[in-house]
Amino acid sequence: MLFSTGLFFFLFIVFFAVYRSLRQATTARIVYVTLFSLYFYYKSSGVWFALLIFTATSDFLIARAIAQTSRKGLRKAWVALSVCINIGMLAYFKYTNFLYDLGVMLLSSIGQWIGNAEWSQMTYSPLDIFLPVGISFFTFQSLSYTIDVYRNRLEPLNRWIDYLFYVSFFPGLVAGPIVRARDFIPQMFRSPRLSKEHLGEGLYLIICGLFKKCVISDYISINFVDRIFDAPTLYTGLENLFGVYGYALQIYCDFSGYSDMAIGIALLMGIRFNVNFDSPYQSATITEFWRRWHISLSSWLKDYLYISMGGNRKGKFRTYVNLIVTMLLGGLWHGASMRFILWGALHGVALAGHKFVMSRFSSFKPEGEQMSSVRRLAGMILTFHLVCLGWVFFRADTVQIGTDVLTRIFTDFHPEVFTQFVVGYPGVSVLIVTGYLLHFVPKHIDLKMQRVVTESPMLVQALYLILAIFIVIQVKSSGVVPFIYFQF
């Protein structure tokens, strides 16, 4: 039950009608939303919705235990238990097969080295482990709560249902953003008010998210990018390069589109999430990129991992190591594979390298706003291509495929096929150009356009019509009568 389906919006309309009637009844509203969120997660991960309840229950009790003791050692023990539970669950569901595979490979290598035939002939058969949807997000979100209570930045909630509401809140449950308790909790007890401005903004974000996800991302993925990364050696270097550019746009539109929809849906419910993507490809440095890309994740890694390891407080060398380790673990968070570790290592080294250069040369700045126009443009081009290099291995199913993509780009480019590419992929070409043009629109123009749309009753009605047409098309194409979807 993803946001990009007509069935979800059909159910959301029914849900929202009841939600509005409960806006003055705080407890009833919290219980109602929590039950809908658990049902939403049940339709995504089946009985593993119980895992979400377990996470919320354990961290709710642990946070209260932390707040009720002043003994430093005991407080550390409680927060360590929260870390072990959350990271332990994440490790089991997401990394068991990865670690198992590494162990088998290591034993096989040792067996070949020492001449042990039994070890050297060991093979790897993946275990049948179901990965619950969104586990990476709700474990990080719940863990941030207990750590904030431990750091005395947050008072623990008194009611279990309130905490379950926070952890399970469906707009951010499956794909983020990762919402901090100190930002979310004060809003959940307010009577939700839906002003005309918030209604227009919420609809605008939802439509923009649907356009990014369903029109740009899905189309160029199915019709071009997937073909390139499935068999890069069948295409010229130019086509492989466009495949990389296409994937850079695809992943941005996929992630940011879903975040836009989540932010818009939450806003309709009276809850404001922070911005999660801020035109990241406009970044002039890799440091700026990570202040604009998946902001909820990058800020979480900074506050709860990088700073916990010492941040920049223990000397320059330790700072560089902390940056690299943080990004390595950030890469591993995205997926249990060496290609994600390689992606994280690339960004970690790039961040450390940029910080090193800034410490040696005062002319190098952390963000483009502090640079001249020419230097900023050069920085944007360099940073974009560095990010694209990382995307090659992030997207490729194996490191070898990523290597093949780069090899074709540098050894078999053939620029003369450009015209053939445009003619052969007209829809893909138009969407890639459109996507990048929209992405590089200056921020003040983007905000002005949003205000014009959200403050015009006629344009808001147009957004309603676009969403209604989308719902009808999606529900009709699914071939499922909407009310049947309520069946378990």
Buried (B, 14 or more C-beta within 10 A) or exposed (E): BBBBBBBBBBBBEEBBEEBBEBBEEBEEBBBBBBEBBBBBBBBBBEEBBBBBBEBBBBBBBBBBBBBEEEEEEEBEEBBEBBBEBBBEBBBEBBBBBBEBBBEBEEBBEEBEEEEBEEBBEBEEEEEEEEEBBBBBBBBBBBBBBBBBBBEEEBEBBEEBBBBBBBBBBBBBBBBBBBBBBEEBBEBBEEEBEBEEEBBBBBBBBBBBBBBBBBBBBBBBBEBBBBBBBEEBEEBBBBBBBBBBBBBBBBBBBBBBBBBBBBBBBBBBBBBBBBBBBBBBBBBBBBBBBBBBBBBBBBBBBBBBBBBEBEBBEEEEEBBBBBBBBBBBBBBBBBBBBBBBBBBBBBBBBBBBBBBBEBEEEEEBBBBBEEBEEEBBEEBBEEBBEBBBBBBBBBBBEEBEBBBBBBBBBEEBBEEEBEEEBBEEBEEBBEBBEBBBEBBEEEEEEEEEEBBEBBEEEEBBEBBEEBBEEBBEEBBEEEEEEBEEBEEE
